Amino acid sequence: MLYINCPHCGLRSQNEFAYGGDATVKRPELNKEISDQEWDNFVYLRKSPRGKHLELWHHISGCRQWIKVERDTSTHEIFKTYTANEAIE
């Protein structure tokens, strides 16, 4: 089992969270015309990286906040957690 250090609530079991996907994917700009292919790529194309990766998690059984988690996808080691709007170096 994973334990995730929520920046708002502290250390919690992964059972309190829902995985939200890749935190590095950028949504297209609002009010900007994009092609159907660009929208399709944004919605459906995702990488499945091995190793250190930045992910979104939703603390559904706690503070209900979205957070970013830096985690190794092959070992499940969690390196650091961030608030959803926190800038990451």
N, C-alpha and C positions, 0 to 999 in steps of 0.2 A: 504494500500500500504506500502511496505517496502522501507526504505531508507538505502542504503548501503554506508558506508564510504570507498570509494576507496583509498588505500594508495597512489596512484599516482595522483588522480584528486580531492579528497575530497568527500563530501556528494552528492550522486546522487540517483535518483529514480531507483527502481528495473527494470523499463522498459528498462533501458540502459544495462541490464545484461542478460546473459543466464546461467541457472543452469548447472553446469558441473559434478555433482555427488559427491560421497563420497571422501573426501580428505585423508582418512586414508588407502585406498586400495593401496597396494604396487605392482607394476608391477614386474613380474619375471625378474631375472637378464638377461642381454643381453648375447648372445653366450653360454647360459647354456641350456642343454637339459632338457626339462620338459615333463611330460606325457600329453596326450590329456585331461585326467581328471583334471590335475592341470591348464591347459590353459582354459578349460571350466569353472572351478570354478572362475578363475580370470575375465573372460569376463562376465559371466552371474550371478554369485551368489553375491548378495548384501543384506546387512542388511537394515532394515527400522527402525532405532532407534527412540525412543521417548525421547525427552529431548535434552540436550546440545550435539551438534554434529559439527564436522568440515567438511565444504563443499568447493568445488571448484566452482567459478563463473567466467565467462568471460565477461569483460567489452566491449561488442561488439559495443556500440554506443559512446564510449569514447576513452580511451587510447589503447584499444584492448589487454590489459594485462590480464593474469589469476591471480586471487587472491584467498586467502583462507578466509573463513568467518566462525566464530564460532557463531552458531545460535541455539536457542532452537526450535526444530521442532514442538512442541505442541503450543507454544505461539508466535513464529516467532520473539522473541526478539533477537537482534543481540548484542553480547557481545564485539566482537573485530574482526578486519580484519587484514590480513597479506599479504605481497607480496608472490608470489608463491614459492619463494625459501627461505623464512624466516623460521628459526628454531623456533619451538613452544615448550615451556616448558611443 
